Amino acid sequence: VIEALNIFNKENAHKKILLLINSTGGEEDSGSNIAEAIHASKAPVYGMVLKSACSAAFDVLQACKKRIACSKKSIIMCHAPDLADIRVDQTDRDEIIKKRAKAYNNFLRLVVARSRGRLSLKEMHDLSKKEVDIPACHARRLGLLDRVCYKKKKKVKK
């Protein structure tokens, strides 16, 4: 993804990039690196959730200029960082935990700021602790998505 973003930026730094997201998550570091590349992109990156943007994919989506769900059935989910890789006997254990907690709190503050007052930091923390799937329409109301695409109903002729 990062390589593709770099290529698209070299070709035309003003043309919108559509990033299709359909992921239940992945490595935290990979998600963070992709999110950083999106922030650094001169071209605007629009994230479109196909079915799900959970865990690290949520982080990637939140870095996008526009956050769109292609269906009201799309879901998003955010959770606190996984600390399973930190051993009890590590000498710098507390330092690592504090560093991850600080980075996560900073990320949540950015997410809350983008919600334009629809979501408090406490509410965002609560959502991430619960690790619940948030349907697209509810995520839009919370300010976690900018748009949900709806299937147009066909008009019935009488």
C-alpha positions in Angstrom: 0.0 0.0 0.0 2.8 2.4 0.9 4.6 1.8 -2.3 1.4 2.3 -4.3 0.7 5.6 -2.5 4.2 6.8 -3.4 3.8 5.8 -7.0 0.4 7.6 -7.3 1.9 10.7 -5.6 4.7 10.8 -8.1 2.3 10.4 -11.1 -0.1 13.2 -9.9 0.0 14.7 -6.5 -3.4 16.3 -6.9 -5.4 13.4 -8.1 -7.6 11.6 -5.5 -6.5 8.2 -4.4 -9.3 5.7 -3.5 -8.1 3.1 -1.0 -10.5 0.2 -0.7 -10.5 -1.3 2.8 -11.9 -4.7 3.6 -10.0 -6.0 6.6 -10.6 -7.4 10.1 -7.2 -6.1 11.1 -3.6 -6.8 11.0 -0.3 -5.9 12.6 -0.4 -2.7 14.6 2.9 -1.5 13.2 1.9 -2.1 9.6 -1.4 -0.2 10.1 0.5 2.7 11.7 3.0 2.8 8.8 0.2 2.9 6.3 -1.6 5.6 8.2 1.6 7.7 8.3 2.0 7.3 4.6 -1.6 8.5 4.1 -0.9 11.6 6.3 2.2 12.3 4.3 0.5 11.9 0.9 0.1 15.1 -1.1 -2.7 13.6 -3.0 -5.9 13.3 -1.0 -6.6 9.7 0.0 -10.3 8.6 0.3 -10.8 5.4 2.3 -13.8 3.3 1.3 -14.9 0.4 3.6 -16.2 -2.5 1.6 -17.3 -4.8 4.4 -15.1 -4.1 7.4 -12.4 -1.8 8.7 -11.4 -3.3 12.1 -8.4 -3.0 14.3 -5.4 -1.7 12.3 -7.7 -1.1 9.3 -9.7 1.3 11.5 -6.5 3.3 12.1 -5.8 3.4 8.3 -9.4 4.5 7.6 -9.1 7.3 10.1 -6.0 8.7 8.4 -7.9 9.2 5.2 -9.2 12.6 4.1 -12.7 11.2 3.5 -14.0 8.1 5.2 -16.7 6.3 3.3 -18.7 3.1 3.8 -19.9 1.5 0.6 -22.9 0.0 2.3 -25.0 0.4 5.4 -23.9 -3.1 6.2 -20.2 -2.1 6.5 -18.7 -2.2 9.9 -15.8 -0.6 11.8 -14.2 -1.5 15.1 -11.5 0.0 17.2 -9.7 -1.5 20.2 -6.8 -0.7 22.5 -3.3 -1.9 21.4 -2.4 -5.5 22.0 0.2 -5.9 24.7 0.6 -9.7 24.3 4.1 -9.4 22.9 5.4 -7.7 26.1 6.9 -10.2 28.5 6.6 -9.9 32.2 10.4 -10.2 32.7 11.2 -7.4 30.2 13.2 -4.7 31.9 11.6 -1.9 29.8 8.1 -3.4 30.1 6.6 -0.4 31.9 8.2 2.1 29.5 6.8 0.2 26.4 3.3 0.1 27.9 3.4 3.8 28.7 4.7 4.6 25.2 1.9 2.6 23.5 -0.7 4.0 25.8 0.4 7.6 25.0 0.4 6.9 21.3 -3.0 5.3 21.5 -4.5 8.2 23.5 -3.1 10.7 20.9 -4.7 8.6 18.1 -8.0 8.6 19.9 -7.8 12.4 20.4 -7.4 12.9 16.7 -10.4 10.6 16.0 -12.5 12.5 18.5 -11.4 15.8 17.0 -12.6 14.6 13.5 -16.0 13.7 14.9 -16.8 17.4 15.3 -18.2 17.2 18.8 -20.3 14.1 18.2 -18.0 11.9 20.3 -16.2 12.5 23.5 -12.8 11.0 24.4 -14.4 9.0 27.1 -17.0 7.6 24.7 -14.2 6.7 22.2 -12.3 4.9 25.0 -15.4 3.0 26.0 -16.0 1.9 22.4 -12.5 0.7 22.0 -12.6 -1.2 25.3 -15.8 -3.0 24.3 -14.3 -4.0 20.9 -17.8 -3.9 19.3 -18.6 -3.8 15.6 -20.1 -0.4 14.8 -22.5 -0.5 11.8 -21.8 2.2 9.2 -24.9 4.3 9.9 -24.1 4.5 13.6 -20.4 5.2 12.8 -21.6 8.1 10.6 -23.7 9.5 13.4 -20.7 9.3 15.7 -18.5 11.1 13.2 -16.3 8.1 12.6 -17.4 8.0 8.9 -18.0 10.9 6.6 -20.5 9.2 4.3 -22.4 6.0 3.9 -23.5 5.0 0.3 -27.0 3.6 0.1 -28.4 1.4 -2.6 -30.9 3.4 -4.6 -34.4 1.9 -4.6 -35.9 1.4 -8.0 -39.1 3.3 -8.7 -42.0 1.0 -9.3 -44.2 2.1 -12.3 -47.9 2.0 -11.7 
